[in-house]
Amino acid sequence: MAQQMQDYIHMHFKEEDFSVENVCSNIGYSRHHADRMFKQYLKKTLQEYIRDIFLTQGANELIHTEKNVMEIAMNNHFQSHEGFTRSFYKKFQITPSSYRNQKIAIPLSIQYPIIHLFY
């Protein structure tokens, strides 16, 4: 089931009404059970995993588009420029603007299918 959640997230995370609750309801698990499963297999909660996906998408947009930081923040489900910048800095130890200007390597989140953990 964790793999199904991962797949659902990657298929739908760009949708405007995407939320943790949508993921859980579409898979048929409670938020608590989903968090417990993600913590077991991926060492992070469902919300942390989704935030990492949004931040990685934002980082890609910073490098590959001319969109301003506010637009990138809104495209990636952040409520404000400040919230995106704070989360981005906490994850990557660099501000979005500095990342865009310096183009340094940062640890982006990549979906590794959970099934690979068992082989």
One Martini backbone bead per residue (centre of mass of N, CA, C, O) as a GRO file, in nm:
protein
  119
    1MET     BB    1   0.052   0.065  -0.017
    2ALA     BB    2   0.288   0.263  -0.023
    3GLN     BB    3   0.324   0.247  -0.330
    4GLN     BB    4   0.046   0.363  -0.401
    5MET     BB    5   0.094   0.636  -0.272
    6GLN     BB    6   0.337   0.716  -0.436
    7ASP     BB    7   0.197   0.701  -0.712
    8TYR     BB    8  -0.028   0.903  -0.652
    9ILE     BB    9   0.146   1.145  -0.592
   10HIS     BB   10   0.297   1.152  -0.878
   11MET     BB   11   0.019   1.190  -1.039
   12HIS     BB   12  -0.120   1.448  -0.836
   13PHE     BB   13   0.063   1.692  -0.712
   14LYS     BB   14  -0.030   1.923  -0.936
   15GLU     BB   15  -0.292   1.951  -0.823
   16GLU     BB   16  -0.484   2.185  -0.671
   17ASP     BB   17  -0.640   1.962  -0.462
   18PHE     BB   18  -0.402   1.858  -0.325
   19SER     BB   19  -0.366   1.611  -0.052
   20VAL     BB   20  -0.328   1.410   0.209
   21GLU     BB   21  -0.627   1.329   0.226
   22ASN     BB   22  -0.648   1.227  -0.067
   23VAL     BB   23  -0.453   1.000  -0.044
   24CYS     BB   24  -0.590   0.841   0.184
   25SER     BB   25  -0.876   0.810   0.055
   26ASN     BB   26  -0.777   0.667  -0.213
   27ILE     BB   27  -0.642   0.421  -0.043
   28GLY     BB   28  -0.788   0.370   0.258
   29TYR     BB   29  -0.641   0.546   0.481
   30SER     BB   30  -0.528   0.670   0.745
   31ARG     BB   31  -0.314   0.902   0.848
   32HIS     BB   32  -0.175   0.734   1.064
   33HIS     BB   33  -0.114   0.483   0.890
   34ALA     BB   34   0.045   0.627   0.668
   35ASP     BB   35   0.268   0.739   0.849
   36ARG     BB   36   0.365   0.467   0.958
   37MET     BB   37   0.446   0.347   0.684
   38PHE     BB   38   0.643   0.565   0.591
   39LYS     BB   39   0.831   0.546   0.834
   40GLN     BB   40   0.913   0.250   0.789
   41TYR     BB   41   1.018   0.282   0.475
   42LEU     BB   42   1.118   0.619   0.461
   43LYS     BB   43   1.168   0.789   0.735
   44LYS     BB   44   0.883   0.939   0.686
   45THR     BB   45   0.626   1.119   0.648
   46LEU     BB   46   0.391   1.200   0.431
   47GLN     BB   47   0.431   1.509   0.454
   48GLU     BB   48   0.739   1.506   0.415
   49TYR     BB   49   0.737   1.375   0.138
   50ILE     BB   50   0.565   1.589  -0.005
   51ARG     BB   51   0.744   1.831   0.054
   52ASP     BB   52   0.989   1.720  -0.100
   53ILE     BB   53   0.850   1.722  -0.373
   54PHE     BB   54   0.788   2.025  -0.385
   55LEU     BB   55   1.085   2.121  -0.350
   56THR     BB   56   1.198   1.978  -0.598
   57GLN     BB   57   1.016   2.117  -0.800
   58GLY     BB   58   1.108   2.403  -0.726
   59ALA     BB   59   1.407   2.364  -0.796
   60ASN     BB   60   1.359   2.303  -1.094
   61GLU     BB   61   1.219   2.575  -1.158
   62LEU     BB   62   1.454   2.762  -1.083
   63ILE     BB   63   1.645   2.647  -1.316
   64HIS     BB   64   1.417   2.603  -1.576
   65THR     BB   65   1.298   2.891  -1.507
   66GLU     BB   66   1.155   3.239  -1.478
   67LYS     BB   67   1.014   3.219  -1.235
   68ASN     BB   68   0.910   3.330  -0.953
   69VAL     BB   69   0.903   3.244  -0.627
   70MET     BB   70   0.601   3.285  -0.581
   71GLU     BB   71   0.500   3.106  -0.814
   72ILE     BB   72   0.641   2.850  -0.720
   73ALA     BB   73   0.507   2.828  -0.449
   74MET     BB   74   0.212   2.807  -0.554
   75ASN     BB   75   0.265   2.555  -0.746
   76ASN     BB   76   0.368   2.400  -0.452
   77HIS     BB   77   0.154   2.450  -0.205
   78PHE     BB   78   0.219   2.730  -0.102
   79GLN     BB   79   0.106   3.019   0.077
   80SER     BB   80   0.409   3.140   0.058
   81HIS     BB   81   0.713   3.268   0.016
   82GLU     BB   82   0.812   3.223   0.310
   83GLY     BB   83   0.741   2.921   0.337
   84PHE     BB   84   0.918   2.826   0.107
   85THR     BB   85   1.188   2.944   0.202
   86ARG     BB   86   1.198   2.802   0.475
   87SER     BB   87   1.180   2.508   0.368
   88PHE     BB   88   1.415   2.521   0.171
   89TYR     BB   89   1.633   2.591   0.380
   90LYS     BB   90   1.590   2.348   0.569
   91LYS     BB   91   1.657   2.132   0.346
   92PHE     BB   92   1.923   2.295   0.177
   93GLN     BB   93   2.081   2.551   0.300
   94ILE     BB   94   1.920   2.747   0.092
   95THR     BB   95   1.803   2.979  -0.097
   96PRO     BB   96   1.629   3.012  -0.379
   97SER     BB   97   1.793   3.249  -0.501
   98SER     BB   98   2.075   3.127  -0.455
   99TYR     BB   99   2.028   2.872  -0.616
  100ARG     BB  100   1.974   3.006  -0.887
  101ASN     BB  101   2.253   3.160  -0.900
  102GLN     BB  102   2.457   2.906  -0.822
  103LYS     BB  103   2.389   2.608  -0.902
  104ILE     BB  104   2.392   2.394  -0.682
  105ALA     BB  105   2.413   2.112  -0.517
  106ILE     BB  106   2.129   1.914  -0.417
  107PRO     BB  107   1.911   1.702  -0.224
  108LEU     BB  108   1.701   1.550  -0.401
  109SER     BB  109   1.395   1.403  -0.454
  110ILE     BB  110   1.351   1.053  -0.512
  111GLN     BB  111   1.174   0.797  -0.639
  112TYR     BB  112   1.176   0.499  -0.456
  113PRO     BB  113   1.065   0.212  -0.480
  114ILE     BB  114   0.967   0.012  -0.226
  115ILE     BB  115   1.008  -0.269  -0.358
  116HIS     BB  116   1.332  -0.242  -0.361
  117LEU     BB  117   1.369  -0.312  -0.049
  118PHE     BB  118   1.307  -0.644  -0.112
  119TYR     BB  119   1.580  -0.708  -0.321
   0.00000   0.00000   0.00000
